[in-house]
Amino acid sequence: MTLAASAFLYRRPRLRLGLLLSAPLLWLGLAYLGALAALFVTAFWSTDGFTGQVVREWSLGNFHTLFTDAVYRAVTLRTMGIAALVTVVDAVIAFPMAYAMARVVPPRARPWLVIAVLTPLWASYLVKAYAWRAMLSGEGVLHWLLAPLGLDTPGYGLPAVVITLAYLWLPYMILPVYAGLDRLPSSLLDAAADLGARPARAFRSVILPLTLPAVVAGSIFTFSLSLGDYITVQIVGGTSQMLGNVVFSNIGAANNLPFAATVALVPVVIMLAYLAAARRVGALEQL
């Protein structure tokens, strides 16, 4: 029986592949796509203002509130701005680091540098966030370093959120850029040098265009992770709010699950549009 089944599956590679992928696809459908479907449906419900119970009747009231209330528009724009700024900061920091790892240091040292980049990811998210809270405080390490120069720490608020998130997600930008630079043929750089291109011109005309998909691939991580974050804002953001904080407050104190689902759909829609744009530049092939 076993030999017959093996022979049957051997002659049908598509069926064999389908059986192999059935379990993970089933899990993906139930745990991820099913959760998104439930989120989408819940966004069209409402909450009874007197009893606090969810009213399972279709309505666009939550979307009307989200799009017409100036507070929620400001929170949405602030969240997108923070996510974009974190992505830019990480790209500026990650590119020279990744270039040094891929092109400057000896090949034997590269695995150790990759491990060094991954090491911060082994520490707890909360530990790193609270460490930055301590450093950004008026009595933290940054205050001791900047005080002799007549400067002070940015304190708590949006700058602290950008700094903390940029630190947290930096490895997710370094690794894709490093992989893209490592695949870059050295012959192209040699050809650019032979044609008289200075380093700055070679960077603009050869290196940056060919590694742009890798940078965009890294930005998918940094942008999406920043877009959905809310713990960092609570720790170092002061009175600032992002979309994640609005979702959290409506799940907890306000007990308005339908509106929380509506707000939670905003990052999903933004990321779908971002992924569609990233796909056009070939970033998804770099993941």
N, C-alpha and C positions, 0 to 999 in steps of 0.2 A: 504493500500500500504506500509506504514511504517513497520507494523508488518510482512508483507510478506517478505520485503527486509531484515529485521532483522533476520527472521528465515532462509532465504536463506544464509545469510552471516554466521550465527551461525553454519550451517552444513558444511561450507567450510572455515576452519581456515586459510588455505594457501592463499585463495583469500582475506580474511579479512586482513591478514598481508601484502599482496602485495598492497592493496589499502591504508593501513596505511602508508607504506613506500614509496609510489609512489612520493609524493611531495618532500621529502628530497632527494630521489635518483635522481629525475629529476633536482633539483637544483645542486646537486653534479656533475651530468653529464654535465650540461651546464656551470656552473661557474668554476668548478675546472678541470675536465677532458677535457672539451672543450678548456679551456685556455691552458692546457698543450699540447693538440693536435695542436693548433694554434702556440704555441711556437716552437714545433718540426718542423712543416712545414716551418715556417719563417726562421729557422736556415739554411735551404738549399737554400735560396734565396741569392741575392747579392744586392749591391748598386752601381748605376752608379756613377763613380768618377767625371763626368762632371756636371750632373744635380742634383745629390744627391737623385734621385728617386729610389725606390725599384724595382729591376728587378726580376720579378716572373718567373725565370727559374731555374731548378734544378741544383745545383752545390755543390761540396764538398770543395770549396775554403775556406770557413770560418773555417771548421774543419782542413784543412791543415795548415792554418795560426795559429790556436790555438795550434796545437800539435807540430809545428816545430819552432815557435818563442820562444826563450829562455826567453823572458820577461814574456809571459803568463804562461809558465811552472813554472817559479819562483813564480808568483802570486798565481797559483793554489796550489803549495806546501806550500807556506806561509799561505794561508787561511786554508788548512787542518791542518797544524801544530798549528796555533792559536786555531782553534776549538778543537783539541785534548788536547792542554795544558789547555784551559779553563775548559774542561770536567774533567781533572785530578785534577785541583785545586779545583773545586766545589765538587768533590767526597771526597777529603781529608778533606775539611772543613765541608761538610754536614754530613758525617757519624757519627762523635762524637756528633754533635748537634742532629741528629735524634735519636741516641742511648739514649742520655739523655732524650729526649722527650718521648720515648717509654718505657724506662726501669728504669729510675732513678727518675724522678719527680713524685709526686702523681697524680693519675688519674684526680683529679679535675682541676689540673693546665694545663693539656695537651691541652684542647681546646683553652685556652688563648695563649699558646705558638704557636699553629697553626695559630691563628689570627695574632700574632706578626710576624711570618714568611711571612704571606700573605700581611701584611701592606705595605711593599715597592712596591708591585705590583700595589697598588692603586695610586701611584704617577706617574707623567708623565715620559715617557722614556727620553725625552729631558732634563727635570729638573734634573734627576739623572745623566745623562751623563755630563751635564754642571757643576754639582756639583763636579764631579770627576775631571773635567778639572780645576776647581778653586783650588781643594785640591792638585793636582799634579803640579801646577805652582810653580815658584820660590818663590812666596810670599804666598803660601797657608798654610793650617793648618799642612799638613805633613812636610813642611819645618820648621815650628816653633817647631814641636815635635822632628824632627831628627837633627836639627842644633846643639843643645847642646851635642849630641852624636858624633858629627863630621861626620854625614851622610847627604845625600841630597836626594831629591825626584828623582824618575827615569825620571821625565820630560815627554815630549810627544814623542811617538814612540810606538814600539811593546810592551814593558813592560806595558805601560799605557793602551794599548788596551786590553791586557790580564786581567789586574786588573779590568778595568771597566766592561768588559763583564762577568768576573767571579762574580762580584757583582750583575750585572743585572739579571743573570740567576740562581743564587744560590737557590732561592725558588723552582725552577722547579726540582732541584736535591734533596732538603731536603724532600719534601713531598712524593715522591715515596719510598725513603729509609725509611722514618718514617713508612709508611704503611707496608713495608716489615718486618721491625723489630717488629712492633706491632702485626703482625700475627705469629711471631715466637713463638712456644710453649715454655713456661718456663720449662716444664718437660725435654726438651732436654738439657738445660743448667744445670739443676739439675743433670741429669744423667751424664753429662760430669764431673761435680764437684765430684760426687760420685766415678767415675772411676779414680780420681786423676789428672784430667786435670787442669793445671794452667790457669789463665785467658787468657794469650797469646795463649796457645794451644787451648783453647775453642774457641777463636776468629778465629784462622786459620782453625780449623777442623769443627766447627759447625756454627758459626754466619756468617762468610764471604761466605762460599759456598751456604748457604740457602738464603742469602740476595743478592747474586750477580745478579740474574735477576732484582731485584728492582733497583740496582745501574745502570745496563745497561738500564733499562727503563728511569731513570732520565737522563742518558747520551744522549738518543735520543733527548730530548728537548735541553739540553745545546749544544750538537754538532751541531744540525740542525740550531738552532737560531744563533749560532756564525758563522756558515758556510755562512749564507745568509746576515749577517749584513754588513752595509756600513756606517751608520750614526756615530757610535762610532769611526770608523777609521777617519772620517772627523773631528771629534771634538777633539780627543786626539791622533790620530795616526801620527800627523806630516806629513811627506812626504810618509808614508807607504801606500800601497794599498792592498786591498783584492778583491776577485772576484766581490763582490757587487759594488765596486767603478768602476771597468772596465765596468760593465753593465750600471751603471749610466752615465758614461762619453760617452759611445757610443750611449745612448739614447738622451743625451743632446747635447753637443758641437759637437761631431763627426757626429751625425745624421746618424748612421749606425745601424739601427734596426736589420737587419739579423745577424750581428756579435754579437750584444748584446744578441739576442736570443740564439746563439750558446754558448756563455759564460754562460748564465743562465742555460743551460742544464747540465753543469758540476756539480753544487751542487745537482741537481735532481738525476743524475746518482749515485753520491757518496752516497746520502741518501738511494737510493733503495738498493744498496749493503750493506749499514750499517743496514738497517731494515731486510734484509735477514739474516745477521749474528746475529742480536739481536733476531730474531725469533727462531733461533736454541738453544738459551740458555733460552728460555721461558720468555723473557723480555716483549713481547707484552701482555701477560696475566696479567702483573702487572700494565698496564695502566688503 
